[in-house]
Amino acid sequence: MYEVQDTIVAVSSACGDKRAIIRISGRGTLTAIKSIFSKKIEPGTNRIYQGQLGIGSNLQLDASVYFFAAGHSYTGEDLAEIHFISNETLSEALILKLLDQGVRLAGGGEFTARAYLNGKMDLAQAEAVNKVISCSNRLQLEAAEKLLSGKLTDTTDGVRDELLECLSLLEAGMDFSEEDIEFISRQEAIGKLELAKGVLEGLLSGSISFEAVIDMPSVGIAGAPNAGKSSLLNALLGKERSIVSSTQKTTRDVLTGMLELDHNRCVLFDCAGLLSETSGQIDELAQEAAIEAINSAEVILFCIDSSKNDFSEDLEIVNLIQPGKIIAVATKADLINDKTINLPNELLNREYISVSSENGFGLDELKQLINKKLIEAGAAMGESDVAALEAGIALTARHKQAVSKAIGNITEAIKALCQGSDEAAAMVIRGAYEGLGEIEQEHVDEKVLDKIFGQFCIGK
């Protein structure tokens, strides 16, 4: 685990940002800032200072230092953020100068780990910070924000209070068993445990797995050369991601982009035209990679040029693709004057959607169809999942394991009470109480903490 006595530093801004943010936390923060900043920082204050940043002997830069005193900062320690116009070289030079002052580089997630260790947030909230940073769509952000708000901890805290009360009353009764004093009857204890169990079961049933909103499914675009695949990729993404040309075999590699749908994002990719003539080993390898990539996708958009008359090549290509994943897309609808497109039944023997990448005809309907197909494949969130998230909370696998284990312990305690064994009941109630405590901050193994915070990026 991290050495919390050290003063740590890291770049906290995104890579490539023109405005750099260098974050420092720990007992030596004031000393470190004094060595590089022109203005004096007052201890115990929470304010913004404007001044000059000395990086080299002849290099002074305008900078702002946001200083937060211990107890009032994100980490619970003295913390400073240096904001200045910079590039990667200047940021590295400043970090090196701070390292010369005895500050060390922060590990992944170490700032948030200190916030947790100093009691600024519970463990579930700390995990939510990483989810907020890494989220890629609206639903992931909503799930992370609910976890960050402490709703999970509030619920489990209430259950733990009930378990602790029940446990203390049972143990008090056992301590005075010879004096025939009953602090709580077995039936009353069972009633309390049943209520606690019901709350935890409701927490599980009213939530979805965080993993369900984190995974990003893939959608491949396949078809004969010059079938309009690259144009469709660009039209769906709303930007020129792929080169469009009437010349066959323009696309030689797998091109990707992020497609925003109603409930999630997916990776949209366009491969080289399948079964096009190859002129060497490189072309053959590209064909193999394209076929493998297409068949690994959750959904496949099979493009057919609706303006042509010969579909023999399409018939040959479709046999390489898993049929259950296909959405048939009749492209270049703008070239068909009466919008009547006749594809041979033997090609796909299925319905198709007609689109035009040139004028946008059918693209919205195609996006809806992609979303529907992903839901059917179990690769995207359906309406029921969205409703569950909006009404409840998303739990990580660790949270679900802790809650499920507590439910099992409570069930065993109820069984023990029904059999007249107060001592056995007290033992498993204690197990449920301590297990739920692992969601927050009590009795957490150091290896668990390393695993959680090791997933963070540096500077967070």
GUNU-755036 format. One record per residue (C-alpha): z, y, x. Coordinates in steps of 0.05 Angstrom, whole numbers, plus 5000, padded with zeros to 4 digits. Each point is the difference from the previous one (the first is absolute). Layout:
! GUNU-755036
ZYX...
! end
This chain:
! GUNU-755036
500050005000499350735020504950355046502750544953503550405054493350225031496250634983493049804977493350354995493249834970493750324973501050024925493350294978493949594985495249845056494650525006503750564964499150685033507250194983504649535037507149834978504849745053506549724973506549955040506549704975506849855032505850325036495750305054495250354952502650715014499849885076492949744996497550584958503450515047495849735058493350154966501150544947500950755011504950134942507249784999501649494946506850114967504149364993501749804929494450404969494249804955494450485011493050135028499250345068493750345024498750045075496249775061499349295023499849895075495949395016497850155072501950535050494450464976499049754929503650324942498349834927502450314935504349504963504849914942506349585008503149734936507249835018504749594955507249915020503549324999502049804930494450414969493949675031495649424983503249565054507150274990499950255072497850655032492549994987494450485020492750024983495450405046493750254964494350295041492450025006498349445048495649445022501749315025500450225073504950574985504349554957500449475054501950545052505650254956502649294988500049875075504050635013505149794948500549315031501850345066506050304964502849304985497049934931496649334986494149814957501949774930498449304977496249844936504050234940505950235043500950684965500549654932504449465031504950535022499850314930502149324973505249865054503150694990500549904925494650494980496449474959500949284980495649455027495649964938498550745006498549935074494949464984497050464947498750535054495349525035496649834933498950744986496950105069495449394995498050054926492650064986499750134925503850324942503549374977502649845069502750705006503449964932503249335019502550285066502750644968504049594950502949595055501550635040503650314940505449465005498849674932500549315030506550165036503050334938498649374959502749515052506150455012501949954927499449245002504149965064505550424967500349504943500149415048505550315042504350134939499049294975501549725070506350415010502849804932498549265012503250025069506150384973500849454948499849475054505150375042504950004940498149314973507149745008502750574957494949844944497250715000492750054977496350645021493449784968498449404958494449535022496150184938500650755015497849875072494049604976498250574953500150505058495849545043494949884945499150764993499150085075495149435003496150314942499350665037497449665062495249564961497550634965499050335068495549425021496249934935499050764993497250085070494049795040499449815072498850565049494849545031496150024935498550745009499350005076494349505010493150314999494649524973492850005025493450084963493649815036492950244986494749475010492649904985493149975029497750515052498450684969503549814935503750674998506549765030501150585048498350504945504949674953505550025054498950745010499750154925506449624985503850335058497150694985498050115073494749795050503549415032493749585011493050185024494949964944492849835017494149664968499149605064502949314996505949785044502650715009507149754991501849565059507549984996505549964948501450714973506450144961503350544959505950084952498250004926505050324952500749634934504550114939506049615026498849895074495450075058495349475028496149925064492650064983495249725052492549935009497149455044493149935031494749724953501049264994494349525019496050565032495649785058503849945065497350165068505449705044507149755008503150674983496450034933502049284985507350165016499750614955497449574943505749505010505250565001497050304937500249354961507249865022502250714983496749994932503149344978506950215023499950604952503649984933493950304964492750015020495050524975493349635003494650535002493149864972494450515005498150074927493550375016496749405033496549404970501249455050507249724999498949385043504050285058505850174954499949294972500749735070505750475020504349914938500949265018504050225062505250374957505849734960497750114927506850134970500950645040493350334984498650634961492550054992497650715013492950204983498750595046494850565000500350074925497250715008493349695019499549644933497450504949502249664936506549735030498049304978501249535058497849284997503249555052498349264999505349584965499849485054502350525051507250064978500349764928505150554987500550724974498650565049501550745003494450495013501450585048496650565037502950255065495150584996502550314935506849654990497849604939504949424987504650135059506250154958498949374960499149615064506750255027503449784936496849325006502249945073507250174979499749484944497349475046505450135053505449944947497149344976499949765072507450195007498250495055501850644962505250254953498749914926502550434943506349584993501550095074499050754995504650034939505349595037499750475059500450634957506049724962503549665058499649965075496349625053504349545043498649755070500449265014506750115034502850354939497549454954503149465044506850364999499950094925497749294986505449725046505350424964497749734933500749305027507050145024502150304934497249394963504149555045506250434987499149944925499349245007506349975043504050404949497649544944502749425041506750355011499150145074502050735011500149915076492849755003497850564953503350535043496549735062492950054971501550674966501750275069493449725025496250374945503850645015498649975074492749784989498550614957503350435053494549815049495150414957503950615021503749995066505749515000500049385045492750065020498049575059497350395059493749585000498650214929500750735020495349905059494949684955500450564948499650595046495249665048494650094946500550765005495450425042502850415058502950674980502549804931
! end
